[in-house]
Amino acid sequence: MPESPIECSVCETPSARLPLTGNLDWMNHRPLPCRSESSVPDSAPDQAIELRSRCRGVVPLDAIWSPWMTQLAADADRVKQLIEFHGSPVNVLSIAPMRSNINDLQKVAERATLPLQIHFARKANKCVEFVRTGLLESIGFDVASESELEEILDELHGSPQHSSEDPILCTAAVKPASLIRSCVLNDVVLVIDNEDELATLRETLADLGRTAPKARIAFRLQHCPNKFPGLPSRFGMPTDELTLLAKSIGADARIQVVGIHFHVQRSHEQFAPSFTRALVEDALPVVDRVRELGHAIAWLDIGGGFPVNYLRDQMQWKRFLTKALASVETNGRFASDRKLTWNQRPLTDIDPAWQPLSAANWLREVLTPSLANEINRRELILKCEPGRAVLDGCGVTIAEVLFVKRDQNRNHLIGLMMNSSQCQTTRDDFLVDPIVISASNALAEQTEKTDHAEMEGYFIGGYCTESEYLMQRKFRFPNGISRGDFVLIPNTAAYQMHFAESRAHQMPLAENVFI
């Protein structure tokens, strides 16, 4: 199978993707020089096993690698070229998995004979290429800032063939008056989260005067804590407050209520399809109540937070949880035989990296025939705002090893040319094992010529703080690791490579390259 090319702006290979033109500063992209293409070896599965074997967590967590990622990792010369041209770290991305993920979700809705509109969570990744791909797939967008809104509007103006009726939803957690004004002037649906946001909207409409366009809004629902104990959500309003606001609008011709929205951050147990079905069942009577108040509710939005499985092996995940969540000593440190992290602290705030269902299969189990019937009976469009699920398999981050040393406790520290903001999640750690390859030669030669003694150690980054550990977990390197090697971190496209990136210490941002 021929490997995917790294496209350049001078010599693009024929493909179905958009050309890399437009706002390149936003993408932080420079083209890679053209290179001759070779074939991926027939032994690609064996190579994947070998590649994984070179870096394992002390408690292993083998990542799922998309085929294009495995092909890239098996080509050491190509990885070296990427680093030489773009610097370290570099984010390598592909739009093909995004298209596949969108298609899988849409097929579920088609089988349920349910109208579904996907709104890609724009905040998940800053590269505008994902917006352009979304436009080609005729999906909508969820924006969380004025800059995101302006970018989507610019791209929409250049894509008149886009067929979505409501291409943009503004769900920003905090909406300044300027953002609300822009949404009104551009006919963007505002998801109203509280009474004060509605007051700001009314003030904005008053300032715009009689020529103001009609404002279209949705109300964000906060589910009843008695029905859903322990449900964490900073968003939305209780049902009684929501209905009072809907009633206060009355026959105000300036404001049109078009939808009901909710978004929750799910825990391990709350990824069960039955839990989301219960949330939808709880929201449908709210739709009915707001309609009784005279508002033509057209859709129900279930938010994002779809499950994504990052790991190959459920048993590995269970073993890890046993270690990570085991009882600890009274000083908050692991016992010596359970040292998983650099500071000997347990990892308690973690995403469930292993999931039994893909996002599409999960949605299929959510949309039972009876629930789909209840939604269809009300003639509702179902909306959703996935970020991780849409970008699953779309990105890998590569960094160069600059040194290997020991600290005062004789722990090996592996210094990478990157900083923690460039691979940071919102939780305690990113729970997958990276791949380590040598830049000197192809994989076969790595095994023969560049192996070193087995060692264990921690990845550290460029910020000048004691806590600058890129991953909290300890890793084992059966063949050692050396200056000039490369570390590949998989599946970083969503809420990782860009979500926390910073120019602190005046360090440059990582460049983004599309395959």
C-alpha positions as MATLAB code, in Angstrom:
seq = 'MPESPIECSVCETPSARLPLTGNLDWMNHRPLPCRSESSVPDSAPDQAIELRSRCRGVVPLDAIWSPWMTQLAADADRVKQLIEFHGSPVNVLSIAPMRSNINDLQKVAERATLPLQIHFARKANKCVEFVRTGLLESIGFDVASESELEEILDELHGSPQHSSEDPILCTAAVKPASLIRSCVLNDVVLVIDNEDELATLRETLADLGRTAPKARIAFRLQHCPNKFPGLPSRFGMPTDELTLLAKSIGADARIQVVGIHFHVQRSHEQFAPSFTRALVEDALPVVDRVRELGHAIAWLDIGGGFPVNYLRDQMQWKRFLTKALASVETNGRFASDRKLTWNQRPLTDIDPAWQPLSAANWLREVLTPSLANEINRRELILKCEPGRAVLDGCGVTIAEVLFVKRDQNRNHLIGLMMNSSQCQTTRDDFLVDPIVISASNALAEQTEKTDHAEMEGYFIGGYCTESEYLMQRKFRFPNGISRGDFVLIPNTAAYQMHFAESRAHQMPLAENVFI';
ca = [
       0.000    0.000    0.000;
       1.528    3.377   -0.929;
       2.090    5.665    2.009;
       0.220    8.894    2.332;
       2.157   11.868    1.045;
       3.055   14.875    3.062;
       1.641   17.519    0.813;
       3.369   20.724   -0.077;
       1.865   23.948   -1.385;
       4.027   23.815   -4.513;
       3.436   20.209   -5.569;
       0.213   18.771   -4.168;
      -0.645   15.201   -4.877;
      -4.157   14.582   -6.250;
      -6.553   13.971   -3.411;
     -10.016   14.745   -2.157;
      -8.781   17.109    0.496;
      -8.720   20.871    0.446;
      -5.531   22.596   -0.661;
      -3.387   24.085    2.066;
      -4.114   27.686    1.257;
      -5.699   30.547    3.128;
      -4.994   31.466    6.716;
      -1.644   29.707    7.128;
      -0.675   31.852   10.111;
      -3.677   30.470   11.955;
      -2.554   26.941   11.118;
       1.065   27.715   11.962;
       2.000   25.670    8.900;
       4.945   25.529    6.532;
       5.051   23.076    3.630;
       7.406   20.123    3.673;
       9.593   19.719    0.571;
       8.401   17.033   -1.815;
      10.028   13.615   -1.459;
       9.857   10.386   -3.357;
       7.260    7.936   -2.078;
       8.017    4.389   -1.126;
       5.885    1.458   -0.095;
       4.958    0.470    3.408;
       6.571   -2.904    4.159;
       4.288   -5.925    4.102;
       5.343   -6.590    7.664;
       3.558   -3.460    8.964;
       1.680   -5.342   11.763;
       4.967   -6.882   12.979;
       6.580   -3.480   12.835;
       3.776   -2.020   14.957;
       4.455   -4.640   17.632;
       8.176   -3.927   17.494;
       7.622   -0.184   17.646;
       5.392   -0.457   20.705;
       7.900   -2.703   22.452;
      10.543    0.036   22.607;
       8.618    2.165   25.150;
       6.168    0.742   27.676;
       4.657    2.235   30.772;
       5.729    0.507   33.969;
       2.096   -0.531   33.801;
       1.712   -0.742   29.984;
      -1.055    1.104   28.160;
      -0.753    0.175   24.476;
      -2.313    2.865   22.314;
      -4.514    2.363   19.271;
      -2.534    3.686   16.325;
      -4.362    4.644   13.139;
      -2.850    2.933   10.070;
      -1.423    6.221    8.813;
       0.271    6.793   12.179;
       1.848    3.328   12.128;
       3.079    3.922    8.579;
       4.645    7.190    9.656;
       6.290    5.658   12.735;
       7.733    2.807   10.650;
       9.521    5.315    8.398;
      12.366    6.641   10.551;
      13.820    8.717    7.717;
      10.513   10.453    7.215;
      10.179   11.251   10.903;
      13.703   12.667   10.905;
      12.883   14.831    7.890;
       9.785   16.217    9.602;
      11.799   17.248   12.652;
      14.672   18.693   10.597;
      12.337   20.848    8.522;
       9.697   21.845   11.074;
      11.538   21.639   14.378;
      10.588   19.821   17.554;
       7.852   19.205   18.425;
       5.826   18.881   15.260;
       2.154   17.962   15.012;
       1.328   15.644   12.119;
      -2.355   15.412   11.198;
      -4.704   13.668    8.795;
      -8.252   14.577    7.774;
      -9.176   11.071    6.593;
     -10.145    9.769   10.070;
     -12.293   12.874   10.628;
     -14.312   12.125    7.516;
     -14.697    8.515    8.545;
     -15.789    9.448   12.076;
     -18.415   11.879   10.783;
     -19.722    9.314    8.326;
     -19.993    6.658   11.038;
     -22.106    8.939   13.249;
     -24.343    9.953   10.358;
     -24.964    6.320    9.418;
     -26.236    5.635   12.932;
     -28.827    8.392   12.606;
     -29.854    7.153    9.163;
     -30.463    3.652   10.530;
     -32.577    5.168   13.302;
     -34.431    7.295   10.676;
     -33.587   10.299   12.818;
     -32.442   13.706   11.543;
     -28.999   14.398   13.038;
     -26.857   17.501   12.746;
     -23.260   17.277   13.950;
     -21.587   20.471   15.153;
     -17.821   20.021   15.393;
     -16.461   21.467   18.643;
     -14.089   24.038   17.123;
     -12.065   24.452   20.323;
     -10.733   20.888   20.103;
      -8.026   21.836   17.548;
      -6.999   25.171   16.060;
      -6.111   24.031   12.504;
      -8.491   25.555    9.980;
      -8.135   22.487    7.757;
     -10.559   20.646   10.031;
     -13.090   23.441    9.507;
     -12.732   23.112    5.744;
     -13.175   19.374    5.987;
     -16.306   19.901    8.073;
     -17.672   22.204    5.391;
     -17.084   19.559    2.750;
     -18.956   17.065    4.933;
     -21.824   19.581    5.449;
     -21.624   19.492    9.231;
     -22.050   22.465   11.549;
     -19.725   24.035   14.117;
     -19.817   24.801   17.827;
     -17.872   27.972   18.675;
     -16.628   29.139   22.051;
     -15.073   32.547   21.261;
     -15.273   35.540   18.947;
     -12.158   34.447   17.053;
     -13.639   31.021   16.392;
     -16.867   32.626   15.211;
     -15.047   34.998   12.840;
     -13.022   32.139   11.388;
     -16.081   29.962   10.728;
     -17.968   32.878    9.168;
     -15.021   33.603    6.855;
     -14.850   29.964    5.759;
     -18.626   29.773    5.267;
     -18.566   32.820    2.995;
     -16.124   30.947    0.795;
     -18.253   27.811    0.789;
     -21.694   28.754   -0.606;
     -22.512   25.095   -1.261;
     -22.753   24.354    2.451;
     -26.287   23.123    3.072;
     -26.667   23.268    6.860;
     -29.636   25.323    8.040;
     -27.927   26.279   11.331;
     -24.212   25.966   10.561;
     -23.024   27.656   13.767;
     -23.983   27.378   17.418;
     -22.357   29.638   19.997;
     -22.046   27.732   23.280;
     -19.291   29.845   24.868;
     -19.154   29.488   28.643;
     -18.775   33.269   28.986;
     -20.305   35.510   26.309;
     -19.267   39.184   26.284;
     -21.616   41.709   24.726;
     -19.411   41.926   21.623;
     -19.795   38.169   20.993;
     -23.558   38.320   21.519;
     -23.795   41.278   19.143;
     -21.811   39.414   16.459;
     -24.046   36.355   16.813;
     -27.180   38.485   16.365;
     -25.838   40.313   13.308;
     -24.726   37.064   11.664;
     -27.844   34.984   12.501;
     -25.865   32.620   14.728;
     -27.824   30.674   17.336;
     -26.885   31.675   20.897;
     -27.090   29.023   23.582;
     -28.295   30.995   26.619;
     -26.863   29.667   29.862;
     -28.326   31.986   32.483;
     -30.571   34.967   33.152;
     -27.744   37.504   32.876;
     -26.866   36.341   29.345;
     -30.475   36.879   28.313;
     -30.354   40.366   29.860;
     -27.189   41.179   27.872;
     -28.906   39.950   24.707;
     -31.884   42.226   25.354;
     -29.576   45.198   25.936;
     -27.751   44.386   22.695;
     -31.009   44.297   20.744;
     -32.033   47.618   22.272;
     -28.705   49.177   21.265;
     -29.095   47.910   17.689;
     -32.524   49.517   17.468;
     -35.383   48.736   15.134;
     -33.112   47.513   12.381;
     -31.780   44.695   14.554;
     -32.212   41.214   13.108;
     -34.183   38.679   15.091;
     -32.026   36.890   17.658;
     -32.240   33.105   17.615;
     -31.485   31.342   20.882;
     -31.528   27.985   22.632;
     -31.761   27.452   26.369;
     -29.157   25.284   28.107;
     -30.657   22.813   30.569;
     -29.091   21.796   33.875;
     -30.370   18.362   34.757;
     -32.009   17.734   38.095;
     -29.407   16.598   40.680;
     -32.051   14.455   42.406;
     -32.484   12.408   39.213;
     -28.777   12.395   38.380;
     -26.814   12.529   41.644;
     -23.177   13.384   41.311;
     -23.557   14.675   37.742;
     -20.830   17.313   37.254;
     -21.837   20.265   35.121;
     -21.170   23.967   35.430;
     -23.508   24.638   32.534;
     -27.176   25.382   32.164;
     -30.235   26.240   34.260;
     -32.650   24.137   36.295;
     -35.938   23.384   34.562;
     -37.961   25.879   36.605;
     -35.546   28.750   35.897;
     -35.391   27.831   32.218;
     -39.166   27.813   31.823;
     -39.469   31.152   33.651;
     -37.018   32.730   31.188;
     -38.895   31.193   28.269;
     -42.118   32.616   29.684;
     -40.535   36.057   30.134;
     -39.756   36.231   26.423;
     -43.414   35.666   25.618;
     -44.345   37.132   22.279;
     -41.190   39.270   22.000;
     -40.731   39.469   18.234;
     -37.031   40.242   18.642;
     -36.158   36.814   20.106;
     -36.926   33.376   18.671;
     -36.353   30.291   20.847;
     -35.381   27.428   18.522;
     -33.778   24.732   20.677;
     -32.982   23.094   24.000;
     -29.371   22.209   24.778;
     -27.482   20.348   27.486;
     -23.857   19.411   28.064;
     -22.389   17.266   30.841;
     -18.909   16.038   31.676;
     -19.270   12.314   32.106;
     -17.463   10.113   34.581;
     -16.513    6.511   33.940;
     -19.973    5.184   34.783;
     -21.833    7.944   32.975;
     -20.525    6.930   29.554;
     -23.077    4.109   29.613;
     -25.619    4.579   26.784;
     -28.440    4.157   29.310;
     -27.252    7.261   31.170;
     -27.431    9.458   28.059;
     -30.830    7.988   27.161;
     -32.019    9.071   30.609;
     -30.672   12.594   30.016;
     -32.554   12.834   26.716;
     -35.727   11.434   28.292;
     -35.400   14.064   31.020;
     -34.997   16.856   28.440;
     -37.964   15.951   26.203;
     -40.627   17.152   28.706;
     -38.708   20.445   28.893;
     -39.084   20.740   25.118;
     -42.802   20.118   25.522;
     -43.133   22.717   28.284;
     -41.301   25.435   26.335;
     -43.452   24.686   23.288;
     -46.560   25.104   25.444;
     -45.289   28.598   26.232;
     -45.511   29.426   22.536;
     -41.950   28.752   21.317;
     -41.342   26.683   18.183;
     -38.567   24.399   19.438;
     -36.996   22.753   16.388;
     -34.161   20.738   17.940;
     -32.619   19.106   20.985;
     -28.825   19.269   21.410;
     -27.165   16.576   23.555;
     -23.750   18.313   23.623;
     -20.435   16.494   23.292;
     -18.411   14.196   25.483;
     -18.882   11.097   23.325;
     -16.726    8.128   24.397;
     -13.424    7.556   22.612;
     -11.288    4.462   23.078;
      -7.551    5.165   23.013;
      -6.308    1.738   24.131;
      -5.961   -1.707   22.545;
      -6.397   -3.836   25.654;
      -9.118   -3.698   28.298;
      -7.101   -5.871   30.699;
      -4.225   -3.375   30.585;
      -6.660   -0.653   31.572;
      -8.030   -2.694   34.460;
      -4.503   -3.421   35.712;
      -3.631    0.252   35.490;
      -6.724    1.313   37.446;
      -5.913   -1.252   40.111;
      -2.462    0.295   40.513;
      -3.416    3.958   40.088;
      -6.447    3.941   42.337;
      -5.146    1.560   44.984;
      -4.984    2.725   48.579;
      -1.939    4.848   49.317;
       0.106    5.634   52.339;
      -1.087    8.345   54.699;
       1.362   10.863   53.265;
      -0.350   10.612   49.875;
       2.482    8.707   48.219;
       2.493    5.324   46.554;
       4.116    2.414   48.244;
       7.504    1.661   46.687;
       6.143   -1.201   44.588;
       3.438    0.994   43.122;
       5.521    3.914   41.925;
       3.796    4.971   38.731;
       4.543    8.691   38.664;
       7.585   10.939   38.996;
       6.364   12.471   42.285;
       4.871    9.234   43.635;
       1.360   10.706   43.668;
      -1.688    8.731   42.558;
      -3.483    9.576   39.337;
      -7.073   10.106   40.393;
      -8.410   12.710   37.938;
      -8.196   10.728   34.721;
     -10.188   10.208   31.556;
     -11.424    6.662   30.912;
      -8.879    5.944   28.185;
     -10.423    2.554   27.439;
     -14.044    2.408   26.320;
     -16.090   -0.665   25.356;
     -17.867    1.189   22.537;
     -16.779    3.504   19.756;
     -18.615    6.826   19.534;
     -20.798    5.531   16.692;
     -21.667    2.263   18.449;
     -22.365    4.173   21.639;
     -24.736    6.527   19.800;
     -26.442    3.510   18.222;
     -27.190    2.136   21.681;
     -28.353    5.536   22.918;
     -30.858    5.879   20.061;
     -33.066    2.907   20.780;
     -36.159    2.561   18.572;
     -38.379    3.833   21.393;
     -36.227    6.919   22.054;
     -35.867    7.680   18.343;
     -39.649    7.428   18.082;
     -40.124    9.938   20.920;
     -37.767   12.387   19.194;
     -39.388   11.883   15.798;
     -42.891   12.143   17.267;
     -41.993   15.650   18.381;
     -40.497   16.398   14.925;
     -37.195   17.333   16.516;
     -33.775   17.493   14.931;
     -31.132   15.896   17.140;
     -27.924   17.913   17.428;
     -24.585   17.035   18.998;
     -21.167   18.698   19.458;
     -18.403   16.089   19.515;
     -14.757   17.117   19.520;
     -12.743   14.066   20.580;
     -15.009   11.676   18.697;
     -14.676   13.629   15.444;
     -10.881   13.970   15.724;
     -10.203   10.434   16.946;
      -7.160    9.130   15.061;
      -6.377   12.484   13.402;
      -3.081   13.544   14.966;
       0.286   12.530   16.370;
       2.914   14.710   18.059;
       6.635   14.043   17.497;
       9.465   15.339   19.676;
      13.235   14.868   19.615;
      15.256   13.471   22.526;
      17.937   16.018   23.482;
      19.513   14.253   26.459;
      19.308   11.399   28.927;
      20.534   12.016   32.490;
      19.999   10.921   36.097;
      18.537   12.953   38.926;
      19.744   12.870   42.519;
      17.674    9.750   43.165;
      19.287    7.973   40.193;
      16.095    8.164   38.124;
      16.647    8.519   34.385;
      15.263   11.747   32.925;
      14.689   11.927   29.164;
      14.726   15.538   27.976;
      12.527   16.261   24.948;
      12.520   19.379   22.800;
       8.969   20.369   23.752;
       7.120   21.732   26.759;
       4.213   20.419   28.787;
       1.690   22.817   27.223;
       2.225   21.068   23.885;
       0.949   17.690   25.080;
      -1.234   18.683   27.992;
      -4.726   17.452   28.757;
      -7.189   18.825   31.298;
      -6.627   15.766   33.536;
      -3.758   14.329   35.574;
      -2.098   12.551   32.655;
      -2.467   11.334   29.081;
      -2.850    7.604   29.553;
      -1.287    6.029   26.477;
       2.223    4.769   25.811;
       4.189    6.648   23.128;
       6.468    5.059   20.536;
      10.238    5.582   20.521;
      12.191    5.264   17.271;
      15.763    5.989   16.277;
      16.437    8.558   13.605;
      19.616    6.874   12.489;
      18.205    4.224   10.217;
      15.172    2.095    9.362;
      13.561   -0.161   11.933;
      15.563   -3.258   11.044;
      18.795   -1.377   11.615;
      17.548    0.038   14.919;
      17.354   -3.407   16.404;
      20.811   -4.352   15.112;
      22.809   -1.204   15.734;
      21.238    1.238   18.151;
      19.990   -0.829   21.057;
      21.245    0.018   24.536;
      20.794   -1.420   28.007;
      17.294   -1.621   29.442;
      16.312    1.367   31.559;
      13.360    3.146   33.147;
      12.722    6.853   33.265;
      10.532    9.909   32.878;
       9.963   12.329   30.007;
      10.758   15.950   30.915;
      10.286   19.155   28.929;
      11.613   22.649   28.404;
       9.909   24.780   31.054;
      12.184   25.866   33.888;
      10.149   24.383   36.707;
      10.674   21.271   38.784;
       7.245   19.997   37.764;
       7.999   20.022   34.007;
       7.323   16.315   33.482;
       5.624   15.785   30.119;
       3.925   12.637   31.315;
       3.526   11.824   34.970;
       4.004    8.079   34.518;
       7.284    6.158   34.527;
       8.254    4.333   31.320;
      10.428    1.302   30.622;
      12.763    1.207   27.608;
      13.865   -2.409   26.941;
      16.379   -1.268   24.316;
      17.279    1.994   25.994;
      16.725    5.510   24.655;
      19.337    7.990   23.435;
      19.975   11.543   22.277;
      18.668   11.902   18.720;
      15.839    9.398   19.143;
      12.262   10.495   18.529;
       9.156   10.106   20.666;
       5.772    9.830   18.939;
       2.667   10.505   21.037;
      -0.501    9.231   19.333;
      -4.001   10.676   19.104;
      -3.164   14.180   20.272;
      -5.382   16.077   17.813;
      -8.296   16.669   20.199;
      -7.843   18.824   23.295;
      -4.143   18.109   23.622;
      -1.728   19.534   21.035;
      -3.393   22.969   21.053;
      -5.696   23.172   24.053;
      -3.071   24.475   26.471;
      -0.168   25.433   24.164;
       1.754   28.462   25.291;
       4.702   30.629   24.290;
       5.910   30.831   27.901;
       9.715   31.093   28.110;
       9.403   32.545   24.564;
       9.408   29.038   23.135;
       7.963   28.694   19.617;
       4.664   26.933   19.038;
       4.752   23.569   17.329;
       4.151   23.586   13.596;
       1.244   21.615   12.113;
       1.657   19.443    9.026;
      -1.118   17.571    7.245;
      -0.592   14.195    5.602;
];
